[in-house]
Amino acid sequence: MTDRPVKKIFLDPNKEPLLHAAHSPSLLATLEANQVEVAYQCREGFCGACRAKLCRGKIAYNQEPLAFVRDGEVLLCCSQPVTDVIIKLV
């Protein structure tokens, strides 16, 4: 069995990145585990409260969100990074 590489989450390009382990269910869970406060409500992609700006990188949704997502945005509650990412919390 091959280990999946850990992805890096940058909130500020000038600070150390957070590490997103392969077993983490979402970007939101990783941020919470690192004591980063993020607005959220449903954790399922229904409401859009956890919306953030995806500045760089690629994500994949665990399930397609029902909330409207514009280009350049990501719902943290139901997504995983495919590559290292830079996100801006709004």
LUMPARO-537253 format. One record per atom (N, C-alpha, C): atom name; x, y, z; residue number from 1; residue in one letter. Coordinates in pm, 1 decimal, padded with zeros to 6 digits. Example, Ala and Ser with C-alpha at 12.3 -4.5 7.8 and 13.67 -1.06 7.14 Angstrom:
BEGIN
   atom          u          v          w    nr   rest
      N    01319.0   -00569.0    00780.0     1      A
     CA    01230.0   -00450.0    00780.0     1      A
      C    01320.0   -00330.0    00780.0     1      A
      N    01285.0   -00225.0    00708.0     2      S
     CA    01367.0   -00106.0    00714.0     2      S
      C    01290.0    00003.0    00787.0     2      S
This chain:
BEGIN
   atom          u          v          w    nr   rest
      N    00084.1   -00117.6    00000.0     1      M
     CA    00000.0    00000.0    00000.0     1      M
      C    00089.0    00124.5    00000.0     1      M
      N    00054.6    00224.2   -00080.0     2      T
     CA    00132.7    00345.4   -00091.2     2      T
      C    00071.1    00455.1   -00005.7     2      T
      N    00154.7    00529.1    00065.3     3      D
     CA    00105.2    00642.4    00142.3     3      D
      C    00069.3    00755.0    00047.2     3      D
      N   -00045.5    00818.0    00073.4     4      R
     CA   -00083.8    00933.9   -00005.1     4      R
      C   -00009.3    01054.9    00048.5     4      R
      N    00044.2    01139.0   -00037.7     5      P
     CA    00119.4    01254.0    00010.0     5      P
      C    00029.7    01351.6    00085.8     5      P
      N    00086.9    01416.4    00184.5     6      V
     CA    00016.7    01517.6    00262.1     6      V
      C    00014.8    01645.4    00179.5     6      V
      N   -00100.0    01709.6    00173.9     7      K
     CA   -00112.8    01836.5    00101.4     7      K
      C   -00094.3    01952.1    00199.4     7      K
      N   -00044.4    02063.9    00149.6     8      K
     CA   -00022.4    02182.6    00231.2     8      K
      C   -00133.9    02283.6    00205.6     8      K
      N   -00179.7    02346.2    00312.7     9      I
     CA   -00282.0    02450.1    00305.4     9      I
      C   -00217.6    02580.0    00353.3     9      I
      N   -00211.0    02676.1    00265.0    10      F
     CA   -00155.4    02806.8    00300.2    10      F
      C   -00269.8    02905.5    00318.9    10      F
      N   -00275.4    02969.4    00435.9    11      L
     CA   -00371.5    03076.8    00460.3    11      L
      C   -00303.1    03210.9    00440.3    11      L
      N   -00173.7    03212.6    00460.3    12      D
     CA   -00091.2    03331.6    00444.0    12      D
      C    00040.8    03283.9    00384.3    12      D
      N    00076.2    03331.8    00266.2    13      P
     CA    00197.9    03283.4    00200.4    13      P
      C    00324.8    03305.1    00282.7    13      P
      N    00320.7    03393.8    00380.9    14      N
     CA    00438.3    03424.6    00460.8    14      N
      C    00448.8    03341.4    00588.2    14      N
      N    00354.2    03252.6    00613.2    15      K
     CA    00355.0    03171.3    00734.3    15      K
      C    00365.7    03023.3    00698.2    15      K
      N    00393.5    02943.3    00798.7    16      E
     CA    00402.6    02799.0    00779.1    16      E
      C    00267.8    02743.8    00733.2    16      E
      N    00268.5    02648.8    00641.1    17      P
     CA    00141.7    02590.6    00595.5    17      P
      C    00086.0    02492.5    00698.2    17      P
      N   -00043.1    02468.3    00688.1    18      L
     CA   -00108.4    02362.5    00764.2    18      L
      C   -00099.4    02236.2    00680.1    18      L
      N   -00093.8    02121.6    00744.5    19      L
     CA   -00084.0    01995.2    00671.5    19      L
      C   -00219.5    01925.5    00671.6    19      L
      N   -00264.7    01887.6    00552.9    20      H
     CA   -00392.1    01817.5    00536.3    20      H
      C   -00362.1    01668.7    00519.1    20      H
      N   -00387.9    01593.0    00624.0    21      A
     CA   -00362.9    01448.8    00619.6    21      A
      C   -00467.3    01379.5    00532.9    21      A
      N   -00428.8    01270.0    00472.2    22      A
     CA   -00518.6    01196.9    00382.0    22      A
      C   -00645.2    01149.9    00451.8    22      A
      N   -00638.2    01124.9    00583.0    23      H
     CA   -00756.1    01075.8    00656.0    23      H
      C   -00852.1    01187.1    00697.8    23      H
      N   -00813.3    01312.5    00679.9    24      S
     CA   -00900.1    01423.9    00718.4    24      S
      C   -01020.5    01429.4    00624.4    24      S
      N   -01140.8    01443.7    00679.3    25      P
     CA   -01260.8    01441.6    00594.6    25      P
      C   -01279.9    01565.2    00507.2    25      P
      N   -01217.6    01678.8    00544.0    26      S
     CA   -01239.3    01800.8    00466.5    26      S
      C   -01135.8    01907.3    00501.9    26      S
      N   -01130.6    02010.0    00419.1    27      L
     CA   -01048.0    02125.7    00450.7    27      L
      C   -01092.7    02188.8    00581.9    27      L
      N   -01224.2    02196.3    00603.4    28      L
     CA   -01278.0    02253.2    00727.4    28      L
      C   -01226.7    02177.0    00849.4    28      L
      N   -01228.0    02045.1    00845.5    29      A
     CA   -01181.6    01964.1    00958.0    29      A
      C   -01033.4    01990.3    00986.4    29      A
      N   -00953.6    02004.8    00882.8    30      T
     CA   -00811.8    02033.6    00901.1    30      T
      C   -00792.1    02170.9    00963.8    30      T
      N   -00866.1    02269.9    00916.9    31      L
     CA   -00855.1    02403.7    00973.8    31      L
      C   -00896.2    02403.0    01121.1    31      L
      N   -01005.8    02336.1    01153.1    32      E
     CA   -01051.0    02328.2    01292.1    32      E
      C   -00948.6    02256.8    01380.5    32      E
      N   -00887.9    02151.1    01329.9    33      A
     CA   -00786.8    02077.2    01405.9    33      A
      C   -00664.6    02164.5    01436.3    33      A
      N   -00646.3    02269.4    01357.4    34      N
     CA   -00535.0    02362.5    01377.6    34      N
      C   -00580.8    02493.4    01442.2    34      N
      N   -00697.4    02490.3    01506.7    35      Q
     CA   -00753.9    02604.2    01579.7    35      Q
      C   -00773.8    02729.5    01493.6    35      Q
      N   -00808.1    02709.1    01366.6    36      V
     CA   -00841.2    02820.7    01278.5    36      V
      C   -00992.8    02835.5    01280.9    36      V
      N   -01040.6    02955.2    01317.8    37      E
     CA   -01184.2    02978.7    01323.5    37      E
      C   -01239.3    03000.6    01183.4    37      E
      N   -01340.7    02921.5    01150.8    38      V
     CA   -01404.8    02929.4    01020.2    38      V
      C   -01555.6    02927.4    01041.3    38      V
      N   -01626.0    03015.2    00972.1    39      A
     CA   -01772.3    03013.1    00978.8    39      A
      C   -01823.8    02889.9    00904.3    39      A
      N   -01921.1    02823.9    00961.7    40      Y
     CA   -01984.3    02709.3    00896.3    40      Y
      C   -02119.2    02684.8    00961.9    40      Y
      N   -02204.0    02605.6    00896.9    41      Q
     CA   -02331.4    02566.7    00955.6    41      Q
      C   -02362.2    02420.5    00929.1    41      Q
      N   -02369.6    02382.4    00803.6    42      C
     CA   -02426.3    02251.0    00771.5    42      C
      C   -02324.9    02137.0    00761.8    42      C
      N   -02201.7    02165.3    00722.7    43      R
     CA   -02096.7    02065.0    00699.1    43      R
      C   -02129.1    01968.4    00584.0    43      R
      N   -02221.4    02004.3    00498.7    44      E
     CA   -02262.3    01916.4    00389.1    44      E
      C   -02263.9    01985.1    00252.5    44      E
      N   -02230.4    02113.5    00245.1    45      G
     CA   -02232.6    02184.1    00118.2    45      G
      C   -02368.4    02238.5    00079.6    45      G
      N   -02460.2    02247.4    00177.3    46      F
     CA   -02595.5    02297.9    00148.6    46      F
      C   -02605.1    02450.0    00160.8    46      F
      N   -02537.9    02507.0    00262.2    47      C
     CA   -02563.9    02647.1    00296.0    47      C
      C   -02463.5    02746.5    00238.4    47      C
      N   -02340.3    02706.9    00218.8    48      G
     CA   -02238.8    02797.5    00166.0    48      G
      C   -02174.0    02886.6    00270.0    48      G
      N   -02201.8    02866.1    00398.6    49      A
     CA   -02145.0    02951.7    00503.8    49      A
      C   -01993.7    02939.1    00513.9    49      A
      N   -01937.5    02828.2    00473.3    50      C
     CA   -01792.0    02804.7    00484.2    50      C
      C   -01717.2    02844.2    00357.5    50      C
      N   -01778.2    02922.9    00274.7    51      R
     CA   -01719.6    02966.0    00147.6    51      R
      C   -01586.1    03037.4    00171.0    51      R
      N   -01488.2    03007.4    00089.7    52      A
     CA   -01357.8    03073.5    00094.5    52      A
      C   -01310.0    03095.6   -00048.3    52      A
      N   -01210.1    03180.7   -00061.9    53      K
     CA   -01152.7    03205.8   -00193.6    53      K
      C   -01037.7    03108.3   -00216.2    53      K
      N   -01040.6    03039.2   -00328.1    54      L
     CA   -00931.9    02949.5   -00367.2    54      L
      C   -00837.3    03030.2   -00455.4    54      L
      N   -00724.9    03070.2   -00398.1    55      C
     CA   -00629.8    03156.2   -00469.2    55      C
      C   -00538.8    03077.1   -00561.9    55      C
      N   -00504.5    02955.8   -00518.7    56      R
     CA   -00416.4    02872.2   -00600.1    56      R
      C   -00435.2    02726.3   -00559.9    56      R
      N   -00420.6    02637.7   -00657.4    57      G
     CA   -00431.0    02495.1   -00630.8    57      G
      C   -00562.8    02437.3   -00678.9    57      G
      N   -00580.4    02308.4   -00655.3    58      K
     CA   -00701.0    02238.5   -00699.1    58      K
      C   -00759.6    02161.7   -00582.0    58      K
      N   -00893.1    02157.1   -00582.3    59      I
     CA   -00966.1    02081.4   -00480.4    59      I
      C   -01061.5    01984.9   -00549.5    59      I
      N   -01111.8    01890.6   -00473.0    60      A
     CA   -01216.7    01800.4   -00520.7    60      A
      C   -01322.7    01795.9   -00411.5    60      A
      N   -01446.7    01789.6   -00453.7    61      Y
     CA   -01556.3    01781.2   -00357.2    61      Y
      C   -01583.1    01635.8   -00322.4    61      Y
      N   -01607.0    01611.5   -00193.5    62      N
     CA   -01645.8    01477.9   -00146.5    62      N
      C   -01778.8    01439.0   -00209.3    62      N
      N   -01866.3    01536.4   -00218.5    63      Q
     CA   -01994.8    01524.3   -00287.3    63      Q
      C   -02023.3    01661.9   -00346.5    63      Q
      N   -02089.7    01666.5   -00457.8    64      E
     CA   -02117.5    01793.9   -00523.5    64      E
      C   -02203.8    01880.3   -00432.1    64      E
      N   -02159.6    02002.5   -00398.4    65      P
     CA   -02237.7    02087.1   -00307.9    65      P
      C   -02365.9    02137.1   -00373.3    65      P
      N   -02467.9    02158.4   -00290.6    66      L
     CA   -02592.9    02215.3   -00338.9    66      L
      C   -02587.8    02367.8   -00339.9    66      L
      N   -02504.3    02426.1   -00253.0    67      A
     CA   -02487.5    02571.1   -00251.3    67      A
      C   -02417.5    02614.9   -00379.8    67      A
      N   -02452.4    02732.5   -00427.4    68      F
     CA   -02390.2    02787.9   -00547.0    68      F
      C   -02245.3    02822.6   -00515.8    68      F
      N   -02154.2    02780.7   -00602.3    69      V
     CA   -02011.1    02807.9   -00585.7    69      V
      C   -01961.2    02877.1   -00712.4    69      V
      N   -01911.0    02998.3   -00697.0    70      R
     CA   -01856.7    03073.7   -00810.4    70      R
      C   -01716.5    03023.6   -00845.2    70      R
      N   -01671.2    03054.8   -00965.0    71      D
     CA   -01533.3    03025.1   -01003.5    71      D
      C   -01440.2    03093.1   -00904.2    71      D
      N   -01339.1    03022.9   -00859.9    72      G
     CA   -01243.5    03079.2   -00765.9    72      G
      C   -01285.1    03066.5   -00619.9    72      G
      N   -01398.3    03001.8   -00594.5    73      E
     CA   -01444.2    02979.4   -00458.1    73      E
      C   -01439.9    02831.1   -00425.0    73      E
      N   -01442.7    02801.3   -00295.6    74      V
     CA   -01445.2    02663.9   -00248.0    74      V
      C   -01530.1    02658.5   -00121.4    74      V
      N   -01603.8    02550.2   -00105.4    75      L
     CA   -01674.4    02524.8    00020.3    75      L
      C   -01585.2    02432.0    00102.2    75      L
      N   -01539.1    02480.4    00214.1    76      L
     CA   -01441.4    02408.6    00295.3    76      L
      C   -01496.6    02282.9    00360.3    76      L
      N   -01627.4    02278.4    00384.6    77      C
     CA   -01686.4    02167.6    00460.6    77      C
      C   -01692.4    02036.5    00384.0    77      C
      N   -01686.9    02042.9    00253.1    78      C
     CA   -01707.6    01920.7    00174.7    78      C
      C   -01603.0    01904.4    00064.7    78      C
      N   -01484.5    01958.5    00088.2    79      S
     CA   -01379.7    01949.6   -00014.2    79      S
      C   -01247.9    01904.5    00045.5    79      S
      N   -01164.6    01851.0   -00042.8    80      Q
     CA   -01030.8    01803.1   -00009.9    80      Q
      C   -00933.7    01866.1   -00109.5    80      Q
      N   -00811.9    01896.9   -00066.4    81      P
     CA   -00714.2    01947.3   -00163.5    81      P
      C   -00659.0    01833.7   -00249.5    81      P
      N   -00648.3    01857.8   -00377.9    82      V
     CA   -00586.4    01763.8   -00471.5    82      V
      C   -00438.3    01798.3   -00484.1    82      V
      N   -00408.4    01926.9   -00471.9    83      T
     CA   -00271.5    01978.1   -00473.8    83      T
      C   -00254.7    02064.7   -00349.4    83      T
      N   -00135.8    02117.9   -00328.1    84      D
     CA   -00119.2    02219.6   -00225.4    84      D
      C   -00208.6    02337.4   -00265.7    84      D
      N   -00268.5    02403.4   -00166.4    85      V
     CA   -00362.4    02512.6   -00197.0    85      V
      C   -00330.0    02637.4   -00115.7    85      V
      N   -00369.4    02750.2   -00172.0    86      I
     CA   -00368.5    02877.8   -00100.1    86      I
      C   -00514.4    02921.1   -00095.2    86      I
      N   -00564.5    02942.2    00025.5    87      I
     CA   -00703.4    02985.5    00040.4    87      I
      C   -00707.9    03113.4    00123.6    87      I
      N   -00810.2    03191.9    00097.1    88      K
     CA   -00832.8    03314.3    00174.0    88      K
      C   -00969.8    03301.8    00238.1    88      K
      N   -00972.2    03307.4    00370.0    89      L
     CA   -01099.4    03299.5    00440.8    89      L
      C   -01171.8    03432.1    00424.0    89      L
      N   -01302.0    03425.2    00402.1    90      V
     CA   -01380.9    03548.4    00382.5    90      V
      C   -01478.4    03568.2    00495.5    90      V
